[in-house]
Amino acid sequence: MKAIAINEHGDVDVLHEIEVDAPKPKRGHVVIDVKATSVNPVDTKIRKGSEGTAGMVYPAILHMDVSGVISEVGEGVTNFKVGDEVYGCAGGLADLPGTLAEYIVAYADLLALKPKNLTMQESAALPLVGITAYEGLQRAGVNKGQKVLVHGGSGGVGHIAIQLAKHFGADVYSTGGGESQLQMIQTLGATGINYKNESVAQYVDKYTNGNGFDIVFDSVGGENMINSFEAAALNAHVASTVAMVNIDLSTAHFKGLSLHVVFMLIPMLHNSGRKEHGRILEAIAKIAESSDLRPIVDKETFTLEQASQAHAHLESGKAMGKVVIKVA
């Protein structure tokens, strides 16, 4: 089969086409005829060698998200059959082969039937960001009537978090830094906040009467976590997807905040809780089929052979929504 792999880490030109044997089914796994995959920031970090490379075998096939059709079923798999259309976040880090290929052998517990009302490309845009947003909001106890602030609402995780929070009945607000970002946020049904023009204190006063938000979903992370703490109400919850930062926790302490760090790669890296990912994907599919969730796919689409251009497009900062690669 045809695949896109790396022999070394670096810029987009390290991605190159290879021919390898198509994978065989094994116990607990299925073989997927890949139709589409998407580019996540973590994929570019793995390509560069800054994340997820421990145990990697070269040539290494990258990418995690997948949508496709099951072509073979391994021993012990009872919840899928040949011909099922599925989606999931199934490989592309450490020693797990990725989805930049015509076929992938994937652990069945990491998959679910794809949403019936979404295309293969839309479905491939959902798994990593959908699981991340769903897990963060659930761990923060999202509920009807709460005020939820999403930092980075026009990004891959953020634009899904907005839709999921609204589905769960929350009153949603989101920060953005430009007209196009704010327009997307408002199209998704959230109140847009221009963080360049309004301070945290100003928008907390404006939208919560100075009380703060019940949940802050921070898909920006880093030093922005300080803003999340400042925007949170007393005894509120902050969910962060990027918590690798040294900061003073005094504000979190005096407000009694709960911090939830979401690192959705744990099931793949540690073979722990993989069934939970399948369960979350099933729930996300139902939400999508209820018309409460639809990923935004960037207008620029790419073929398997154009994987390097897809990476470059994401890294340029010009993409709006998820960057998708059509495989078949």
Secondary structure, 3 states (H helix, E strand, C coil): CEEEEECCCCCHHHCEEEECCCCCCCCCEEEEEEEEEEECHHHHHHHHCCCCCCCCCCCEECCCEEEEEEEEECCCCCCCCCCCEEEEECCCECCECCCCECEEEEEHHHEEECCCCCCHHHHHCCHHHHHHHHHHHHHCCCCCCCEEEEECCCCHHHHHHHHHHHHCCCEEEEEECCHHHHHHHHHCCCEEEECCCCCHHHHHHHHHCCCCEEEEEECCCCCHHHHHHHHEEEEEEEEECCCCCCCCCHHHHHHCCEEEECCCCHHHHHCCCHHHHHHHHHHHHHHHHCCCCCCCECCCCEEHHHHHHHHHHHHCCCCCCEEEEECC
